[in-house]
Amino acid sequence: MGTLVEITVHESDKELAQKAINKSFSEMSRLEKIMSSYLPGSELSKLNASAEKKSKVSVSSDLLKVIQRGVYWGMLSNGAFDISIGPATKLWKFSSGSPSLPDSNQLLNATNLINYKDIVIDDSSVSLKKTGMSLNLGAIGKGYAVDQAIDVLKKMKIKSGLINAGGDLMAFGLKKTKSWHIGIQHPRKPEQIIASLDVKDKAVATSGDYQRYFIKDKIRYHHILDPKNGWPANQTISATVIANTVMDADAVSTALFVLGKNKGITFINSLKGFEGMIVSSLGSVTYSSGFNNLPGLSLEGLKNNPINN
């Protein structure tokens, strides 16, 4: 999934712990083979190839769930989050060793193919209305994989654990007698944290412009694209969301990043069970209405290391 995945469990039976961890990793690997747009033989790649023929494709229950949820968040965010971003993502080539600026005319043509409303779901079949459309589940599939891997740990009778996939994480149960305490990374100083909080049976996801990017002529170009124009969203440098599932936290943090602080905070405040924090491109930090009431919250890191972009 293009990121480091870390699984931690608290379990006195070491054999059980190792078995559960191995099974969790296997589950994430299985889901990568379904949802990766970078593996030519993945189920998603085959679905994208079918867009050339505009044909209906029967998909697995896992892929169906993620696409349905992707369309749901596309609708709720009014297109700020859009899993049909694939044509623009391909042009930026962030996964290659040498990403570069795409041709502006090609990017303009690509944005004409981006619209979650053109994803047609019929029972367990999916089709894409326009030739050249393609789905990219990078901002939701990884979260789903973490959620499923957590379920594996629980089914294996692990009482307490944490899975962190490049900043998208879920913690359940207690670490000894306390909740898990996690930090939110400073977007410009990776060794520092700007906030920390207690997490129990909750998901946390952060979308940042520092995860995959390149700098050209002193301008930072990152992988979180605005579906409306195909260019990197430029109002935000970091957006963090706390939710019940990593899949939802992942999707909403991307939406907040694209929306920017004003529209983003209005959006997250309209969602029940979600809290979030947005760091604007000017370095200001804005919080959702209940963020400051989160358990064990400390903003000391932010006070000691203010953000200057």
Buried (B, 14 or more C-beta within 10 A) or exposed (E): BBBEBEBBBBBEEEEBBEBBBEBBBEBBEBBBEBBBBEEEEBBBBEBBEBBEEEEBBEBEEBBBBBBEBBBBBBEBBEBBBBBBBBBBBBBBEBBEEEBEBBEEEEBEBBBEBBBBEBBEEEEEEBBBBBEBBBBBBBBBBBBBBBBBBBBBBEEBEBEBBBBBBBBBBBBBBBBEEEBBBBBBBBBBEEEBBBBBBBBBEBBBBBBBBBBBBBEEEEEBBBBBBBBEBBBBBBBBBBBBBBBBBBBBBBBBBBBBBBBBBEBBBEBBBEBEEBBBBBBBBEEEBBBBEBBEEBEBBBBEBBEEBEBEE
